[in-house]
């Protein structure tokens, strides 16, 4: 059966037609991509892909772009041009020398003392999302992925050698102990006792003040009875219950 001209499937795209797709793939690549891989991705023969890549490399050179397309390591990848190395180095160094935010310091401390620890565990300890902060720490070279959690399969993070160098530590055993920075149990009990003491004092003063007020309400006969019989000189029953309570 012969397909109509508009339904044929054996048409081969040319280099100009796949150039845009190749650029998009290479922009996302974090390692060199081979011609075969690119050809399979765009659905074109390797010869056509090679022609398109060479044309793109020549175009970048002719127009003086800040990047170039190189064939290295058996694949193709974008690279910044050598003449801009000083600008790039200065920018990277200035970014690395910036101080860490309070959130980054707290996250780094959790990882340092709990490592290896997952992103979710760090977020649970701090009570906030830490995705952006961990990306910053990874970019600074202070933490790195250290495998996966055996139960959940999530990536776990640990500090790097650069972290030790920045902190002036020979190893993780040199990290300061957390115990001296935590409140002592006796101190907590003393603080709780100090807070509870004024409450008891106020209650005692109120009870002491209420006892004399009941005396004027007694009749003359009651006063006489109390004077004649000291054993009957006692606080009313209602006051006794209040004191016991």
KENU-929652 format. One line per 10 residues: number of its first residue (from 1); for each residue x, y, z of N, C-alpha, C, O. Coordinates in pm, whole numbers. Layout:
! KENU-929652
NUM	X/Y/Z/X/Y/Z/X/Y/Z/X/Y/Z  ...
! end
This chain:
! KENU-929652
1	86/-120/0/0/0/0/88/123/0/183/133/78  58/216/-87/137/338/-98/67/451/-24/-51/478/-48  141/517/68/85/628/144/83/754/61/169/774/-24  -16/840/84/-20/969/14/103/1050/47/168/1026/149  137/1147/-39/258/1228/-16/260/1297/119/367/1314/178  140/1339/171/138/1412/298/148/1318/418/159/1366/531  144/1185/397/153/1092/509/281/1009/506/293/913/583  376/1042/420/499/965/412/580/978/540/579/1084/602  648/873/580/723/872/706/873/858/685/947/844/782  919/859/561/1061/838/535/1136/966/503/1248/962/452
11	1074/1080/533/1141/1208/508/1247/1232/614/1221/1215/733  1365/1271/572/1477/1296/663/1490/1447/684/1503/1521/586  1488/1494/811/1505/1638/835/1647/1682/801/1742/1603/809  1659/1808/763/1793/1859/732/1853/1925/855/1789/1933/960  1978/1972/841/2052/2029/953/1985/2153/1011/1985/2172/1132  1930/2236/926/1866/2359/974/1744/2329/1060/1714/2403/1154  1675/2221/1029/1552/2188/1102/1580/2133/1241/1496/2146/1330  1694/2072/1262/1723/2013/1393/1815/2101/1478/1845/2066/1592  1860/2213/1424/1954/2299/1499/1893/2349/1628/1959/2346/1733  1769/2396/1624/1705/2448/1745/1690/2343/1853/1716/2370/1970
21	1649/2222/1814/1633/2114/1910/1767/2075/1971/1775/2044/2090  1872/2076/1890/2005/2042/1942/2051/2145/2044/2108/2110/2147  2027/2272/2015/2064/2377/2110/1993/2357/2244/2054/2369/2350  1864/2326/2239/1787/2307/2363/1841/2189/2443/1852/2198/2565  1874/2081/2377/1927/1964/2447/2063/1993/2510/2089/1954/2624  2147/2061/2436/2282/2089/2486/2281/2191/2600/2369/2188/2687  2184/2281/2602/2174/2377/2711/2143/2308/2844/2184/2355/2950  2070/2199/2837/2033/2127/2959/2135/2022/2999/2127/1967/3109  2230/1993/2912/2326/1885/2939/2426/1926/3046/2479/2037/3044  2452/1835/3140/2554/1859/3241/2681/1779/3213/2773/1777/3294
31	2685/1713/3098/2803/1642/3052/2795/1631/2900/2687/1643/2844  2907/1609/2833/2905/1603/2686/2806/1498/2634/2797/1387/2688  2734/1534/2527/2638/1444/2466/2692/1397/2330/2734/1479/2249  2689/1267/2308/2740/1211/2184/2644/1233/2068/2526/1261/2086  2699/1220/1948/2619/1241/1827/2507/1138/1816/2397/1171/1770  2534/1015/1856/2431/912/1849/2314/944/1942/2198/929/1905  2346/988/2063/2241/1024/2159/2157/1140/2108/2034/1139/2119  2223/1240/2052/2152/1356/1998/2067/1315/1876/1955/1363/1859  2121/1227/1793/2047/1183/1675/1920/1110/1713/1815/1130/1652  1928/1025/1814/1810/954/1860/1707/1049/1920/1587/1029/1906
41	1756/1154/1987/1664/1249/2051/1587/1333/1950/1469/1361/1970  1652/1373/1841/1587/1461/1742/1530/1382/1624/1462/1439/1539  1557/1254/1619/1504/1172/1510/1566/1201/1375/1496/1210/1275  1698/1216/1374/1769/1245/1248/1894/1160/1242/1943/1115/1346  1948/1135/1122/2073/1057/1110/2191/1130/1176/2189/1252/1192  2292/1053/1212/2409/1112/1275/2479/1211/1183/2532/1311/1229  2479/1184/1053/2545/1275/959/2478/1411/958/2545/1514/951  2346/1411/966/2272/1538/968/2299/1611/1100/2318/1732/1101  2300/1538/1210/2328/1598/1341/2468/1656/1345/2488/1766/1396  2566/1583/1290/2704/1633/1288/2713/1760/1205/2783/1854/1243
51	2644/1763/1093/2644/1884/1010/2584/2002/1084/2635/2114/1076  2476/1978/1157/2411/2086/1231/2501/2135/1344/2509/2256/1368  2567/2046/1413/2655/2085/1523/2774/2167/1474/2811/2267/1536  2832/2126/1366/2944/2201/1310/2900/2338/1263/2974/2436/1277  2780/2347/1208/2728/2477/1164/2703/2569/1283/2731/2688/1277  2651/2512/1392/2629/2592/1513/2760/2641/1572/2770/2757/1613  2862/2556/1576/2992/2595/1630/3052/2708/1547/3108/2803/1602  3041/2697/1415/3094/2802/1328/3017/2933/1347/3076/3041/1345  2886/2922/1364/2804/3042/1383/2842/3114/1512/2851/3237/1512  2864/3042/1620/2902/3104/1747/3038/3173/1735/3059/3279/1793
61	3129/3113/1661/3262/3172/1643/3253/3301/1561/3317/3401/1594  3174/3297/1455/3164/3413/1366/3095/3531/1433/3131/3646/1407  2999/3505/1518/2922/3614/1583/2985/3658/1715/2934/3752/1777  3093/3594/1759/3162/3638/1880/3082/3620/2007/3087/3704/2097  3008/3510/2016/2931/3483/2139/3024/3458/2257/3141/3424/2240  2971/3475/2376/3051/3452/2497/3072/3305/2527/3143/3271/2621  3011/3219/2449/3028/3074/2467/3060/3012/2332/3047/3076/2227  3102/2887/2337/3134/2812/2216/3088/2668/2230/3065/2619/2341  3074/2601/2117/3033/2461/2116/3155/2376/2082/3210/2386/1973  3195/2293/2178/3314/2210/2159/3277/2062/2153/3176/2017/2208
71	3364/1988/2084/3353/1842/2084/3466/1787/2170/3581/1785/2128  3431/1742/2289/3531/1692/2384/3475/1567/2451/3354/1553/2471  3565/1477/2486/3524/1358/2559/3423/1273/2486/3338/1210/2548  3431/1270/2356/3337/1189/2279/3199/1247/2268/3105/1176/2232  3183/1375/2299/3051/1438/2290/3063/1588/2271/3173/1643/2260  2947/1655/2266/2941/1800/2243/2883/1868/2367/2794/1816/2434  2939/1986/2394/2892/2061/2511/2929/2208/2496/3027/2242/2430  2848/2295/2557/2876/2439/2556/2982/2473/2660/2985/2417/2769  3071/2566/2623/3176/2613/2712/3186/2765/2701/3161/2823/2595  3222/2827/2812/3249/2971/2805/3384/2993/2739/3472/2907/2745
81	3400/3108/2676/3524/3135/2603/3637/3175/2699/3614/3234/2804  3756/3140/2660/3875/3163/2743/3896/3311/2771/3940/3348/2880  3865/3396/2674/3889/3540/2693/3804/3601/2803/3831/3713/2847  3700/3531/2848/3615/3582/2956/3644/3513/3089/3566/3525/3183  3753/3441/3097/3784/3364/3218/3803/3454/3340/3759/3418/3450  3867/3570/3323/3891/3659/3437/3760/3711/3496/3745/3717/3618  3668/3748/3410/3539/3799/3458/3463/3691/3533/3405/3715/3639  3463/3571/3476/3390/3460/3539/3452/3424/3673/3381/3402/3771  3585/3417/3677/3653/3382/3802/3626/3485/3911/3602/3448/4026  3630/3613/3876/3604/3718/3975/3463/3708/4029/3439/3727/4148
91	3368/3678/3939/3229/3667/3983/3209/3548/4075/3140/3558/4176  3268/3435/4040/3252/3315/4121/3316/3333/4258/3258/3294/4359  3434/3391/4260/3504/3411/4387/3428/3507/4477/3419/3485/4598  3373/3614/4420/3297/3710/4502/3172/3645/4558/3133/3676/4671  3111/3557/4483/2993/3488/4535/3027/3390/4644/2950/3376/4740  3141/3323/4632/3180/3225/4733/3222/3290/4863/3213/3228/4969  3269/3414/4857/3318/3480/4977/3207/3544/5059/3232/3593/5169  3085/3542/5006/2974/3601/5079/2944/3522/5206/2968/3401/5212  2893/3590/5306/2862/3525/5432/2733/3445/5419/2643/3482/5344  2725/3335/5494/2607/3254/5493/2497/3320/5575/2525/3388/5674
101	2374/3301/5533/2261/3355/5607/2239/3274/5734/2298/3167/5753  2153/3326/5822/2123/3255/5945/2059/3120/5916/2088/3020/5982  1971/3118/5815/1906/2991/5778/2008/2890/5729/1999/2771/5761  2106/2936/5650/2209/2845/5599/2296/2793/5712/2333/2675/5713  2329/2878/5807/2411/2835/5921/2338/2731/6006/2398/2633/6050  2209/2753/6028/2131/2658/6107/2121/2523/6036/2136/2417/6097  2095/2528/5905/2086/2404/5828/2219/2331/5826/2223/2209/5839  2328/2405/5810/2461/2345/5810/2491/2280/5944/2553/2173/5949  2449/2343/6053/2471/2285/6185/2394/2155/6203/2447/2059/6259  2271/2151/6154/2192/2027/6164/2259/1915/6087/2270/1803/6136
111	2304/1944/5965/2371/1841/5884/2500/1796/5950/2532/1677/5951  2575/1890/6006/2704/1856/6067/2686/1760/6184/2766/1667/6200  2583/1782/6267/2566/1700/6386/2479/1577/6364/2483/1484/6444  2400/1575/6255/2311/1462/6231/2353/1377/6112/2286/1278/6080  2461/1412/6045/2500/1345/5921/2530/1196/5940/2579/1153/6044  2500/1117/5835/2429/1157/5713/2280/1174/5741/2220/1092/5811  2220/1277/5686/2081/1309/5718/2009/1348/5590/2067/1412/5502  1883/1312/5579/1805/1341/5460/1752/1483/5464/1748/1547/5569  1711/1531/5349/1655/1664/5338/1528/1677/5422/1505/1778/5488  1445/1571/5420/1322/1575/5499/1347/1582/5648/1274/1650/5719
121	1449/1511/5695/1483/1514/5837/1530/1652/5879/1492/1701/5986  1611/1716/5797/1658/1852/5827/1540/1947/5832/1532/2032/5921  1447/1933/5737/1329/2020/5735/1243/1998/5860/1187/2094/5914  1232/1873/5905/1153/1845/6024/1216/1906/6149/1145/1955/6237  1348/1903/6157/1416/1960/6273/1403/2112/6276/1379/2171/6382  1418/2175/6159/1412/2321/6154/1270/2373/6144/1244/2489/6177  1177/2290/6098/1039/2332/6087/1008/2415/5965/902/2477/5959  1098/2419/5868/1077/2496/5745/1134/2417/5627/1211/2322/5646  1096/2457/5506/1151/2396/5386/1297/2438/5370/1330/2555/5388  1384/2342/5338/1527/2371/5331/1585/2343/5193/1707/2336/5179
131	1501/2326/5091/1550/2293/4958/1647/2398/4906/1757/2365/4861  1607/2524/4912/1692/2632/4861/1820/2647/4939/1926/2673/4882  1813/2630/5071/1932/2644/5154/2032/2532/5125/2152/2556/5118  1981/2410/5108/2072/2299/5080/2137/2318/4944/2254/2283/4926  2063/2372/4847/2125/2401/4716/2239/2500/4731/2342/2487/4666  2220/2599/4817/2327/2697/4841/2449/2630/4905/2562/2657/4865  2426/2544/5002/2537/2476/5068/2608/2382/4972/2730/2367/4979  2533/2318/4883/2595/2232/4782/2681/2315/4687/2791/2275/4650  2628/2432/4646/2703/2519/4556/2829/2573/4622/2931/2593/4555  2824/2596/4751/2943/2644/4823/3043/2532/4852/3154/2559/4898
141	3004/2408/4826/3095/2297/4852/3106/2261/4999/3202/2195/5039  3009/2302/5081/3014/2274/5223/2947/2142/5258/2981/2081/5359  2851/2098/5177/2787/1969/5196/2785/1895/5063/2806/1954/4958  2759/1765/5070/2754/1682/4951/2661/1565/4976/2633/1530/5091  2613/1504/4868/2532/1384/4882/2620/1269/4930/2733/1251/4882  2568/1191/5023/2646/1082/5082/2568/951/5077/2567/876/5175  2503/925/4966/2428/801/4952/2279/822/4969/2229/933/4952  2209/715/5004/2064/719/5019/2023/649/5149/2092/559/5197  1911/692/5203/1859/632/5324/1813/490/5297/1747/464/5196  1847/397/5386/1816/257/5363/1666/229/5366/1619/137/5299
151	1589/308/5443/1446/282/5456/1364/357/5351/1276/298/5288  1392/486/5332/1311/567/5242/1370/581/5103/1298/613/5009  1500/558/5088/1565/576/4959/1598/720/4926/1650/749/4819  1568/812/5018/1596/953/4995/1745/980/5005/1817/913/5080  1791/1079/4929/1932/1117/4935/1965/1175/5072/1886/1249/5130  2081/1140/5122/2127/1194/5250/2250/1281/5225/2322/1263/5127  2271/1376/5315/2378/1475/5298/2475/1471/5415/2439/1437/5528  2599/1507/5384/2704/1512/5485/2794/1631/5453/2791/1683/5341  2874/1672/5549/2966/1783/5528/3087/1735/5447/3115/1616/5438  3158/1830/5388/3272/1800/5301/3404/1834/5370/3407/1888/5481
161	3513/1801/5301/3645/1838/5352/3660/1990/5356/3727/2045/5444  3596/2058/5260/3604/2203/5259/3537/2261/5383/3582/2364/5435  3430/2198/5431/3366/2241/5555/3464/2234/5671/3473/2327/5752  3537/2123/5679/3636/2110/5786/3744/2216/5776/3788/2270/5877  3787/2246/5653/3889/2348/5634/3839/2485/5676/3910/2561/5741  3715/2517/5638/3659/2647/5674/3641/2661/5825/3658/2769/5881  3608/2549/5890/3585/2552/6035/3713/2532/6114/3713/2547/6236  3822/2500/6045/3948/2477/6114/3949/2350/6196/4009/2345/6303  3882/2245/6146/3871/2119/6218/3952/2012/6145/3958/2010/6022  4012/1923/6223/4085/1811/6163/3991/1700/6123/4020/1624/6031
171	3879/1689/6191/3780/1586/6162/3650/1616/6234/3642/1712/6311  3549/1534/6209/3420/1557/6271/3424/1536/6422/3340/1590/6494  3521/1459/6470/3534/1439/6615/3570/1569/6687/3552/1580/6808  3621/1667/6613/3659/1794/6674/3543/1892/6684/3560/2002/6736  3425/1853/6636/3309/1940/6651/3280/1962/6799/3287/1867/6877  3248/2083/6840/3218/2107/6982/3096/2029/7026/3001/2012/6950  3099/1983/7150/2985/1907/7203/2864/1997/7221/2877/2115/7252  2747/1939/7200/2624/2018/7214/2580/2030/7359/2512/2126/7395  2618/1935/7444/2570/1933/7582/2597/2063/7658/2506/2111/7726  2717/2123/7651/2740/2247/7726/2650/2362/7686/2633/2457/7763
181	2591/2355/7568/2506/2464/7521/2359/2439/7551/2275/2523/7520  2327/2325/7613/2189/2294/7648/2166/2326/7796/2259/2311/7875  2046/2370/7836/2019/2402/7977/2024/2277/8064/1983/2169/8022  2076/2292/8187/2085/2181/8280/1949/2154/8343/1868/2246/8359  1923/2028/8378/1794/1991/8437/1771/2064/8568/1660/2110/8594  1874/2076/8651/1858/2144/8780/1825/2291/8758/1746/2349/8833  1887/2352/8657/1857/2492/8630/1712/2510/8587/1646/2606/8627  1664/2417/8506/1524/2424/8464/1430/2411/8584/1331/2483/8593  1460/2317/8675/1376/2300/8793/1378/2424/8881/1275/2463/8937  1495/2486/8894/1505/2608/8975/1422/2721/8914/1356/2796/8987
191	1426/2733/8782/1347/2836/8717/1198/2812/8735/1121/2905/8759  1157/2686/8724/1015/2654/8742/971/2682/8886/861/2731/8909  1058/2650/8982/1026/2676/9123/1013/2826/9148/924/2870/9222  1102/2904/9086/1097/3050/9104/969/3108/9045/912/3202/9100  925/3050/8934/801/3098/8874/679/3059/8957/581/3133/8962  685/2944/9023/571/2896/9101/562/2963/9238/453/2971/9295  675/3010/9293/677/3068/9428/585/3188/9443/510/3191/9541  584/3287/9355/495/3403/9372/349/3364/9374/268/3429/9441  312/3260/9303/172/3218/9301/129/3169/9437/20/3202/9482  214/3089/9506/183/3040/9640/176/3155/9738/88/3156/9825
201	266/3252/9727/267/3366/9817/140/3447/9806/86/3492/9907  93/3467/9686/-29/3546/9666/-147/3476/9729/-231/3540/9791  -153/3343/9713/-263/3268/9772/-261/3276/9923/-367/3285/9984  -144/3272/9986/-131/3279/10131/-174/3414/10183/-242/3423/10286  -136/3521/10111/-174/3655/10155/-325/3671/10151/-383/3733/10240  -389/3615/10048/-534/3627/10038/-603/3554/10152/-701/3603/10206  -551/3436/10189/-611/3361/10297/-592/3435/10429/-682/3437/10512  -474/3495/10448/-448/3567/10574/-537/3688/10586/-582/3722/10695  -563/3755/10474/-644/3875/10478/-791/3842/10500/-864/3923/10558  -835/3728/10456/-978/3697/10469/-1016/3656/10610/-1133/3667/10646
211	-921/3608/10691/-956/3563/10824/-996/3676/10917/-1097/3663/10986  -921/3791/10923/-965/3898/11014/-1095/3960/10971/-1168/4010/11057  -1130/3959/10843/-1251/4025/10797/-1375/3957/10851/-1480/4021/10861  -1365/3830/10887/-1483/3759/10936/-1517/3798/11079/-1631/3776/11121  -1423/3856/11157/-1445/3889/11298/-1554/3991/11318/-1639/3969/11404  -1559/4104/11242/-1664/4204/11268/-1803/4149/11242/-1899/4203/11298  -1820/4046/11161/-1952/3994/11132/-2008/3911/11247/-2128/3883/11248  -1925/3872/11345/-1973/3792/11457/-2055/3878/11554/-2025/3995/11576  -2154/3820/11609/-2237/3892/11704/-2172/3901/11840/-2072/3835/11865  -2228/3983/11928/-2172/3998/12063/-2171/3867/12140/-2079/3840/12218
221	-2274/3784/12117/-2277/3659/12191/-2163/3569/12151/-2107/3499/12235  -2126/3568/12024/-2016/3484/11979/-1885/3529/12041/-1802/3448/12079  -1868/3667/12049/-1743/3716/12107/-1733/3674/12253/-1626/3638/12301  -1845/3681/12323/-1844/3643/12464/-1810/3496/12480/-1733/3458/12568  -1870/3415/12395/-1842/3272/12405/-1696/3242/12378/-1637/3157/12444  -1639/3311/12283/-1498/3286/12250/-1407/3329/12364/-1305/3265/12390  -1446/3439/12433/-1362/3484/12543/-1372/3389/12662/-1273/3364/12731  -1494/3334/12686/-1510/3247/12801/-1449/3110/12776/-1394/3049/12868  -1458/3062/12651/-1408/2927/12623/-1305/2935/12512/-1344/2938/12395  -1175/2938/12542/-1071/2950/12438/-1076/2836/12339/-1031/2853/12226
231	-1128/2721/12377/-1128/2610/12284/-1221/2632/12167/-1205/2573/12060  -1319/2718/12188/-1414/2745/12079/-1369/2854/11987/-1435/2884/11888  -1254/2917/12019/-1201/3026/11935/-1127/2965/11816/-1006/2945/11819  -1202/2935/11711/-1145/2872/11591/-1202/2938/11468/-1304/3006/11475  -1135/2918/11358/-1182/2978/11231/-1307/2908/11186/-1323/2789/11213  -1395/2977/11117/-1518/2916/11064/-1484/2798/10975/-1374/2788/10920  -1583/2709/10961/-1560/2586/10882/-1529/2618/10737/-1448/2550/10674  -1594/2720/10685/-1569/2756/10546/-1425/2793/10521/-1369/2758/10418  -1364/2864/10614/-1225/2905/10598/-1132/2784/10608/-1031/2777/10538  -1165/2689/10693/-1081/2571/10705/-1076/2495/10573/-970/2447/10534
241	-1189/2483/10503/-1193/2412/10376/-1113/2487/10273/-1047/2428/10187  -1120/2620/10283/-1044/2698/10184/-895/2679/10204/-821/2669/10106  -850/2675/10329/-707/2656/10356/-663/2518/10313/-556/2502/10255  -747/2415/10342/-710/2279/10302/-704/2264/10150/-620/2192/10096  -795/2335/10083/-796/2325/9937/-672/2386/9881/-653/2388/9759
! end
